[in-house]
C-alpha cells in the first residue's frame, strides 16, 4: 500500500516494538534482535512489557535504537511487529505517522485494519513455517526467528551477526542451531526476493557502544551483594525481585565455596516475607552480612521486623525492586511508589536510609555499599531499584571492584577491647555521631554481653520506660541519621551554561529519560539545571540546589509526589517552589513526557505573568 505520509527515514535512530502473545516463545527471538544491533556497535535500550500471568495475554518488547546513546523510552513507535491479533488495533494506532507495520501476511487483511499513513509489510510467516516444519510447537517458535530474519533484510542488519548470536544462544544445545539459522534465513530470503529493501529505517555499523556492558539490574545487584560480602539471603518469591535471589544463588555457587566445594553461604526461601526478614535480622544480629530482596507488598509485611532492626540497631539490607501498587496493583509494571513506605517503614518515629541506583552499574555498587552502610550505621538500609532497571537489560559502565577494599564493619568491640577495660554501653553515643558500639555474640565469656530488645531502654541496654532515657535514645537515632548524610552516595548535579533559573530533581530509573528531556528542552530554548538524588537522607547540597533556583521540578514515577514530600519534610521548603512532574501508568517515563510537562508548566506561568 502507498502511505499518505512520506515514510520515515532514519539511520540508527528509531524505535521498534514487538507485540506478541505471552508464552509463545518470542522473548528469546526479540532479545536476539536487540543484541544483533548492539553487536553492530549501535546502542540499544530494550524494555519487556509483560503480563502477570503464565501465558495467553499480550506482551510487548520495545527496542530503542540510538547511536546518540539515549537509553530512556522516547515515546512513539516507528516500526511495529504486530504478532498478536488481540491487540492489533491498539498496536497499529501506536505507530508514528510515516512509520511501518510488519505483520503475518499469510492471510490477506481488509484495508480497514490498516492505516493509510503507515507502510504495511506483510510477510507470510505462517505459510513459510508450515512449508518447512510439521510440528506445531516448532512452527510457533521458528516463526519468531523467521521475523527476525525478515527484519535483518528490512533494516539492513548483518545476517552473520544474527547467526553468530544463535550459535551462542544454543551453545549447550547444538542441535537447535541449524533449524534456527534455517528459520532466520527463510525469513530473510523471502524479503530479499519479494520486497523493496532496506526500509527508510536502517541499522548501520557504528562504534558507539565503547566498553559498556549489557546487564540486568537484578543480576547486577546480586553480584554486588556477593562482592559486598553477603553470606546470608532469606527471601520469598515476588515479581519483580525473584530473579535477584536466584542470581545470588548462582553467583554464590561459583564464588562462595571453599576448596572442597563446600558452601560458605546460606540462601533460604522462607514461607513468607515476614519469616524472611526475621531470618535476616537474626543473621545481622549474629554478625553475618545478610539481605533480603522483595517488592512493595513484601515491604508491607516486613514492617514490624524492620522497626525492630531500626530500634534494636541491627544491620539489615533490603533490596526493594519496586512495582505498581497499592495492594497487588500492577505486579509486572514499573513505578517508584515505595519511597515513603520505605523511608518510614514500621510504626512510630522511624527514618531509614534509602539508596537510589540509576542503572545496573549502580545496582552493583549500591548493593555492596548498602551492606557497608548497614553495619557502619547499625540500621536497615534500603536499595530502591524498580522493574524497569531490575528486569531489563541496560547498557552501563563495566563493574569495577578494588580487591584491596576492606568491608566496613563499623563500631564492633572485640575481646581485646573488652579485656583492656574499655567501657561498653550498647546504646550510648560516645563521640557525637549517634552510632554506639556493639559486640557480636560470643565475643567474650563474661564481658560485652547485652540484652537485645525492641522495648525502650537506657544507654546500658537495661529496660527503662523513663521519659529521659527514651528521648535520649530517639535523639541519638536522629544524630545517627544525620551522620548518614556524609556516608551515602552524593547527588549528581548537571548545570547549564550559564546556570539556569529553573532546576529539576529526579532519581533512579528516571535518569536516562531525564537526560534526553534536558536536551529536548535546550532545543526549545529552555535551559534547566538538574540534580539526581542518589540517597536519603538528602545531603545539604540538595537544599542548596533548591535554594539556588526560582522553581524546581521534581520528576518521579508515582501518583503522590513522594520524593517531593520527602524534600519538603527534610528542608522545610515552600511547597510552591517544588513543582511535581508525575508519571505513573506503569510504563517507564519518556523524555517526551518530561519535556512536554516542563514546557507546558513554564508556558502557563509565563502566560499568567503577562496577564498580571
N, C-alpha and C positions, 0 to 999 in steps of 0.2 A: 504494500500500500504506500501511497505518497503522503507524507505528513504535511499538515497545514503550516507547521513551523519548520524553519531550517533545522536540520539535525544538529544536535550538539557536537561540537568538535573540541577535543581536549587531549593532551598528552600527559600522562602521569598525574592527572588531577581530576578525579571523578569518584563517584560512589556507585557501587554495585550491591544490590540486595537480593538475597535468595529467599523465596517463600516456599517452604516445604511442609510436609506432614511429619509431626514428631514420631520417631520410631521407624522412619523409612530408610535409615542408614545414610542420610545426606550429610551428617556432621563431618565425617572424615573427608568427603569429597569437597565440601565448601572450605574446609581448612587447607586442603591441598591447593585449592585455587589461590588462597591468600598467601601461602608460603611460596608458591611459584613466583608471584610478583615480587615478594621480598627477596628471593634469590636473584632476581634480575637487578637488584640494587635500588629498588624503589620502596620507600617506607609505606607500610600498611597499618591500619588500625581496625581489626575485626571485632565485631560485637555479636554475641549469640543471644537472641531473644527467644526464650523457650518457655513452654507452659509448665504448670505444676502437676502434670500427670505423666504416666509412663509413656503412652503413645496415643496417637489418633488426633490430637489437637494441633493447631497451627504452630509452626516455629519459623523464626526468621534468622538470617545470618547476614549482617551488613558489613561490607568491607569498604573502608575509606582508603583510597589510593592517593597519596600526596607526596610528590617529590620535594615539596617545600617543607615537609616534616610535620604538618598539622595532624595530631593524633586524637583530637576530640571529634565527636559527632558533628558533622557540618549541618545536617538537616537537608531533606530532599534526597531523591534517588535519580541517578542518571540512567542506569540500566537495571531493570527488574527481571530476574529469572523466576518466572511465575510457574511453580510446580504444584500448587495447591488450589483446586477448584473452589474450596470453601471460602477462601479469602480473595478470590480473583478480583472482584470489583474494587475492594479497598486497596489492593496491591497496585492495580492499574492506575487508580486515582493518585497514588503517591508519586508517580513518575513526573519529573520536571518536564515542562513543555520543550519539545525537540528531543526528548530522551528516547530510550529504546526499551522494547519489551521482547524478551526471549521466552518462548513457550513451546510446549509439546504440540507440534503441528500434525500429529498422526491423524486427527480428525479436523475437518475444516470448522472454523468459528464464524458465526454471523458477524457482520460489521458492527452491530450494536454492542458487542462485547469488547470492542477496541476503541481507541481514541484517534481522531484524525490529526492530532498534533504529536503523535508518538509513532516512531518506526517500529512496526511489529515484525518479528523474525520467528517464523515457525520452523522448527526442526523436528522431523518425525521420530522422536526418541523411542516411543513405544514400538513403533513399526520396526525400527532398526534393531532394537533389543530382541523382539520376538523372532526376528530372522536369524539372530546369532545364537540365542540361548533358549532352551526349553524349560528350565527350572524357574518357577515363578519368583523365588527369592533372588536368584541370580539376575533375573530381568530387572527387578526393582533396584538392586544395589548397583548394577552396572549402568543403569540409566543415569544415575548420579554422576558417575565418572565420565559418561558419554557427554553430558552437557558441559563438563569441564573441558573436554576435548574440543567441543564446538566453540566455547569461549576462547580457547587458545588461538583458534583461527580468526575469530571475530575481533579480538583485541590485540592480536599480534604477539602473543605470549610464546616464548621459545618452548617447543614441544619436548626438547631434550631435557629441559629443566623439570618439566612435569614428570617425565619418565624416570628421571633420577629420584625424584621425591617418592614416586610409587615404589621404587626399589627399596628406599629407606623405610617407608611406612610398613612394608610387608617383609622386612628383612628376616624375621623369625618364622614367616610362613611363605617360603619362596614360591610355592606352587600357585599362590594368588597373584604373583607379579605379572605373568604373561596375560591372563584374561583381563586384568585391569588396564594394562597397556593397550591391549586389543580394543577395549571399550573406548578408551581415550582416543585412539586412532580412528575408530569408526566415526565418532562424532566430529572429529577434526576434518577427516577426509570428505565427509558429506558436505560440510560447509564450503570447503575449498572447491568442490565440484559443482555446487548449486547456488551459492550466494555471493554477492559482492563482498569483498573483504580487503583489508580490515574495515571496521566501522570508523565513524568520526572519533570515537574514543579509542585510544591506543596506549599500550604499555611499551615504553622504550627503555632499553638498558640505561642505567644511571649508576652513580656512585654516591648515593645519598644516605645509605644506612650506616656507614662507618663501622665502628667496633661495637655498636649496640647489639643487645641480645633480645630474643623474643621469649617472654616468660609470663606465666600467670601469677597473680598476686598471692594466691593461696599457697602455691608451691614455694614462692619466694619467702613468705612468712614462715613456712615450716622449716626451710633451710636456715633462716635466721635464728629460729629457736634452737636448732642443733648447734650452730656456731656460737650462739649466746650461752650455751651451757645447760640448756634444759634437759633433764633426765626423766621427768615425770609429766605425762599428759593424761588427763582424765576428761572425757568428752561424751556427749550424747549426739547422735546424728541429727542434723538440721540443715536444710538448704539456707544459704549458700556456703556454709562453712565446713561441711563434712570432708571435702577433698583436702582441706588443710591438715586435719588429723591423719588422714590416710597417707598424705605425702610425708608427714613427720614420721610415721611408722616405716615407710620405705627408706627414708634417709637414715633413720636410726639403725635399720638393718644393715646399712653399709658402713656407717661411721661410729656407731655406739656399741661395738662388740670388741671383746678382747681377743688376744692371740689364739685362744682356744675356741673362738666362736660363741662364747657366752655373752648373753645380752647384758648391757650395762644401762638399761633403761626400763621404765615401766609405762606402758600405754594401756589404759583401761577404758573400755566402752561401758560407761555406767548405765544404770537402769533409768536414769533421768538426769536432767540438768542440775537438780538440787544435789544429788549424790556426787555428780562430777565436780562441782565447785567445792563441796565438802572435802573430797579427797585431795584437791589441790591445796586447800587451806591447811589440811593436816600435813601434807608434804612440805609446804613452805615453812610451817612452824618447826618442822624437824630438820630444816637446813637444806632441803633439796630445792633446786630451781625447777619450778613447776608452773604449768599453764593449762588453761582450758580454752577451747575455741567454740564459738556459738554464734547466734544471731539474736535479734531483739527479743523474741519470745523466751529464749533461754536466759537472757539477762534478767527478764522479769521474774523468772522462777528463782534465780540465784540471789535475789536482793538481800535476804536475811543473812546468808553466809558472807556476802560482800560487806555488809555492815559489821559483822563480827571481825573480819580481817582488817577493816579500817580502824575499829576501836581497840582491838587487841594488838594491832600493828604487826600484822603478819604479811610477808611478801607474797603477792599473788599477781600473775599476769593473765589478763583476759583479752583474747582477740575476738572482737565483735565484727563479723562480716555482715554489714547492715543490708536489710531488705525492706520492702514496703510493709507498713503496718497501718493501724494498730491491729491487735489480735492476729489472726492468720494473714490478714492483709493480702499482699501480693508476694507470695513467697519466692517467686522467681523473677522479681523485678528489683531494680536498684533504687535506693534512697539514702539520704543522710539524716535519718529520722530518729536516731538513738542518742543524739548528742546530749540532750538534757537528762534522759533516762540514765545514762552512764555517768555524767558529771555529778549527779546527786543520788546515785543508786543507794537504796536502803532507806529506812525511816530515820527520823531525827536529823540532826545537822551533820551532813556529810559533804565532802568535796573531794573528788577523785581526779587523779592525773590522767589526761587523755592525750594520745598521740595520733596525728592525722597524716598517714602516708599518702603520697600523690600517685605512686606507681609501684611496680614490683620491686624496683631497686630500694625504694624507701620502705616497702613492706619487709624486705630482708634486714635493712639497717635498723628500723624501729622495733622490730620484734626482738632483736638481740639487745637493743638499748633498753627496752621495757623490762627485761629480766634484770639488768643492772639497776635501773631506777627503782624497781620494786624492792630490791634488797637495800639499796642506799637509803631509800625513804621509809622502808618498812611499812608498805601500804599496797593496796591494789593499784595496778596500773593497767589502763585500757589501751589497746591499739584499735582504733576505729577505721577499718577499711570498709569496703562495700562490695556488692556483687559485681559492679562494673569493673573494678580492679581485680577482685578475687578470682573470678571465673572466666575472665577474658585474657587473651594473650596480648601483651603490650610490648612495644619497643622501649627499651630503657638502657641506662648505662650498665655496664657489666658489674657484677657484685665484687666487692673487694673486702678482704679481711687481713688484718695485721696479726700474724701468728704470735707476735710478742705481746699482744693485748692481754691484759690481766682482767679477770672478772672483778667487778666492784661488789664485794660482799657487804660493804657498809660497816657500821659500828658493831663489831662482834668481839666480845671478850673471850679469850681463850683461857686455858688452865693456868698458863704462866701469869697472865694478868691478874687472875684471882689469887694466885699464890703470893704475888707481890703485894697484896693487900689493897689493890685498887678498889675504890668504892663501887659497888654495883647496886644501882637503883633502877629497876627496869623501865619506869616511866618518868624519869627525871631528865630535864633539859640541862645539860652540863655546860654547854658552850653557846647557847643562844640560837641555834639553828632549828630547834624544835625536835630534833631527832635524838632519841635516847639510845643507850647501849643495850644490846641483847646478848644472850648466850644461847647456844644450841643445846638441846637435851643431851645429858651425859657428859657435858664438858668437864665437870669436876664432881667428885663424890659427895662433897658437902658444902660447896660454895657455888653461888651463881644460879641457884635454882629459884624459880618463882612460879606462882600460880597464874596461868593464863585464863582470863575471864572476860566475858562480854558485859559485865556489870561495872559500875563506877568503882574507882579505887584511888589510892593515894600514889605518890611517886614511887613508893617501895612495892607496889603491886598488891597492897593489902586492901581488902574490901572496905569501901567507905562511901557513905551517902552524904557526907558533909559537903555543903554547897561550895566552899572554897576549894576543896580537892577536885570536885567536878569541873569548876570553872578553870582551874589551873590546867587541867588535862585538855579541855576543849580549846583553850587559848594556845596551848603548846602545839596542838594539831594544826591550828591556823598558821603558826610560825613555820611549821614544817612545810605546809602548802606553799607559803611564801618563799621558802628556800628552794622549792622545786622550780621556781621561775628561771633560775640561772642554770639549772641542770638539764632541762628539757630542750629538744631541738628548737632553735631560734627561728623567728619568721624570716621569710624571703621577700625583700622589697625590690620592686622594679619601678624606676622613676622615668617619667617622660622628660624630654629636654626642650625647653626649661620645665621644671616641676609644675605639675598641673594643679588646678584649683580643686578638682574632684579626685576622689580615690575610690578604690574597690578592695574589699576584703573577701577572701574565699578560702576554701580548704579542700584537701583530699582530691577526689576524682573530678572535681570541677576544674582542676588545673589546666588540662590541655584545651578545653573549650574556651576558658578564660583568656589564655594566651592568644588564641586566634581572634576572639572578640575584640581585644585591645587593638589588634592590627586592623580589624574592620572599622572600628571607631576612628582610628587615626586616619584611615582613608576617607572618612566622612568629615574630617576636620575637628574631631573631638579628641583632646588629649586627656589621658587618665593615668594616674599612678596606681600601682597595685601592691597589696601585701598578702602573701599567702601564709595563713596561720598554720603552724605545724604542731602546736601543742597547747594544752590548757593545764595549768594556769597560764594566762597570757603574760608574757614579759612586758615590761614597761614600754618597750619600743612600739608595741601595738597601740597603746594610749597616745604616744607621741605622734604616730601616724594619723590617728583620728583627729587630733587637735590641730594638725598642720593643714587640714583640708576643710573647705567650706561644707562639703557634702561627701558622704562616704556610702557607696553602695555595698551592701552585704549580700553576696551571691551564694545561695545554698539550695540544696535539693530536699526540701521538706516544706510542709504547709505553714508551720507555726514560727518560722524565722528563729530557729533555736540557737544558732550561733550568735545572731544579733542580740537575743535576750541575754546570753552569757556575757557579751561585751558590755551591755548596759549595766548588768549587775556588777561586773568586775570594776568598772571605771566610773560609774555614776554618770555616764554620758547622756546628754539630752537626746531622747529617742528620735526627735525630729531630724537630727543630723545623720542618723543611720537609716538609709533607705533600703528596704527589703526587696531583693530580686529573687523570686521563688519559683522553682520548677519541681514538680512532684508527681508527674504522671507515670512514674516507674521506669521510663526510658532515660538514658544518660542525657544530661543537658547539652544543648547545642550552642555553638558560637553565635549562630543567627539569633537564637532566643535571647542570649545575654546582651548582645549588641543592640538588638531591637528594643529591649526593655529599658536599657540605659538611655538610648537615644530618645525614646518616647517620653521618658520622665523629664529629661533636660529640655526638650521642646515645650512640654507642658509648663514647666517652671518659667522658661523664657516668655511664654505667652502670657502667663499671669503677671509677670513683672512689667511687661509692656502695657497691659491693661491698667495696672496700678499707676 
